[in-house]
Amino acid sequence: MLSTLTLESFRNFSKEEFEFKPRTFITGLNGVGKSTILEAVRILSVGKSFRTSRLDEAIRFEGRYFRLKATIQTNQELELFYGNQFETEETKERRLTFVGNPVSWADFLGEFPTVLFAPNDLDIILGSPDGRRKYLDSVLWQVSAEYRRIQVEFWQVLRERSALLFMVKINRASSEELSPWDELITKLTASIRLSRSGYVDYLNSWFESSLKGGDGKIEAKYQFEPKPIEEFKTQEIKSAQNLFGAHHDELIIKFDDFSARRFASRGQSRLAVAHLKAAEADYLREKTGNLVTILLDDAMSELDSKNTLRLLELFDDHHQLILTSAGSLKLPEPWSTIKL
C-alpha cells in the first residue's frame, strides 16, 4: 500500500508530494499529470514505465535526473534515482533504495505489488497474442524470481539458437550442433508453460467463484503447439527462425463461450479486462503477502455510472485503489480526492 509519493524533476513535475488513502481519486484536466503520478508509482513497483521504454523520457525537460520517493506498506521508505547528478557524467545511474539500503530490482520485485489498468489494456482482449503473453509474464514476474531467471535465460537461448540456425542454413555449421540448444529450449519452454498454465488455472477458478450473473461468463485457456521440437527442425533451418517455444503460445479469452477478441464489444472487453485485473490483484496478494495497489488510469471511460460501480466493486477492501479521470465521477464513500 502506498501512503506518500514525491516526484522530483519527473516529467511535468518539478517537485510535488502527494498523500494516498485506501481509496484515492485523482482528477484534473487532460495534460496536468494524472497519468504521470500513476506512471511513477508503477515504475517504483516494477522498474518499468507503461508509457515509454526509455526512462530518459521521464526526466523533466532540461533536467539531468529524476527522483521518486514513496512510503509503502508499514512506513517503509522507497526511493529511485535515475540519471546523472553532475553534468560531467555520461552513463546514467539507476539506484534503488529500500528501507535505507541499496537493493536490486530482482530482489525487490513483489515488495510493492501493483496492478495497472490503463486504456490500452483493451489490447489484452482485442490485440495480438504477443500482448497477451506479456500480460501473463508481467504478473508472474512480480511473484517469482525463478520465473524471471528462466525467462531471461529463455530469451538468451532464443538469440543464440537463431544465430546457429542461420549458420546451419548457409552450411557454416552442422545441424547436430543444435542438439544441446534443442534440449535447453525444450526444458525452458516446459517451465514457462507450467507457470503460465498455473496462473491461467487460477484465473478460471477465480472467474468461477467471483463472477455474478450479470457479468456473463469469462474463460481463459492457455494454448500451445504440443509437437516436439524435432518436428519443427526442417522449417526452422529453412527460415533461420525459432518456430518452437513459449514465445509462440497464446492466451485465449472467451466471453460467454465466444472468442472475446472476435466477438466482444468494447464495453464487454473493458469489463473482461477489469475481471482479469481483479483476479490478478487477488493472486498477487496471495503470492506476495503484501497489500496490492491498483492503478486505474482512466479506466472508467466508455462505461456508464452503473458499470463504473460494478467495476469498482470487483476490487475488495484488501486492495488500495488509485483512480484517475478528467471528468467528475459519482464514487461511493469514502474516497479522498487529489485535484491537479
Residue, then its C-alpha position, 0 to 999 in steps of 0.5 A: m500500500l502506498s501512503t506518500l509519493t514525491l516526484e522530483s524533476f519527473r516529467n511535468f513535475s518539478k517537485e510535488e508530494f502527494e498523500f494516498k488513502p485506501r481509496t484515492f481519486i485523482t482528477g484534473l484536466n487532460g495534460v496536468g499529470k494524472s497519468t504521470i503520478l500513476e506512471a511513477v508509482r508503477i515504475l517504483s513497483v516494477g522498474k518499468s514505465f507503461r508509457t515509454s521504454r526509455l526512462d530518459e523520457a521521464i526526466r523533466f525537460e532540461g533536467r539531468y535526473f529524476r527522483l521518486k520517493a514513496t512510503i509503502q506498506t508499514n512506513q517503509e521508505l522507497e526511493l529511485f534515482y535515475g540519471n546523472q547528478f553532475e553534468t560531467e557524467e555520461t552513463k546514467e545511474r539507476r539506484l534503488t533504495f529500500v528501507g535505507n539500503p541499496v537493493s536490486w530490482a530482482d530482489f525487490l520485485g513483489e515488495f510493492p505489488t501493483v496492478l495497472f489498468a490503463p486504456n490500452d489494456l483493451d489490447i489484452i482482449l482485442g490485440s495480438p497474442d504477443g500482448r497477451r503473453k506479456y500480460l501473463d509474464s508481467v504478473l508472474w514476474q512480480v511473484s517469482a524470481e525463478y520465473r524471471r531467471i528462466q525467462v531471461e535465460f529463455w530469451q538468451v537461448l532464443r538469440e543464440r539458437s537463431a544465430l546457429l540456425f542461420m549458420v546451419k542454413i548457409n552450411r557454416a555449421s552442422s545441424e547436430e550442433l543444435s542438439p544441446w540448444d534443442e534440449l535447453i529450449t525444450k526444458l525452458t519452454a516446459s517451465i514457462r508453460l507450467s507457470r503460465s498454465g498455473y496462473v491461467d488455472y487460477l484465473n478460471s477458478w477465480f472467474e468461477s467463484s467471483l463472477k455474478g450473473g450479470d457479468g456473463k461468463i469469462e474463460a481463459k485457456y492457455q494454448f500451445e503447439p504440443k509437437p516436439i521440437e524435432e518436428f519443427k527442425t526442417q522449417e526452422i533451418k529453412s527460415a533461420q527462425n525459432l518456430f518452437g517455444a513459449h514465445h509462440d503460445e497464446l492466451i485465449i479469452k472467451f466471453d460467454d463461450f465466444s472468442a472475446r477478441r472476435f466477438a466482444s464489444r468494447g464495453q464487454s472487453r473493458l469489463a473482461v479486462a477489469h475481471l482479469k485485473a481483479a483476479e490478478a490483484d487477488y493472486l498477487r496478494e496471495k503470492t506476495g503477502n503484501l497489500v496490492t495497489i491498483l492503478l486505474d488510469d482512466a479506466m472508467s471511460e466508455l462505461d456508464s455510472k452503473n458499470t463504473l460501480r460494478l467495476l469498482e466493486l470487483f476490487d475488495d477492501h484488501h486492495q488500495l485503489i488509485l483512480t484517475s479521470a478528467g471528468s467528475l465521477k459519482l464514487p461511493e464513500p469514502w474516497s479522498t480526492i487529489k485535484l491537479 
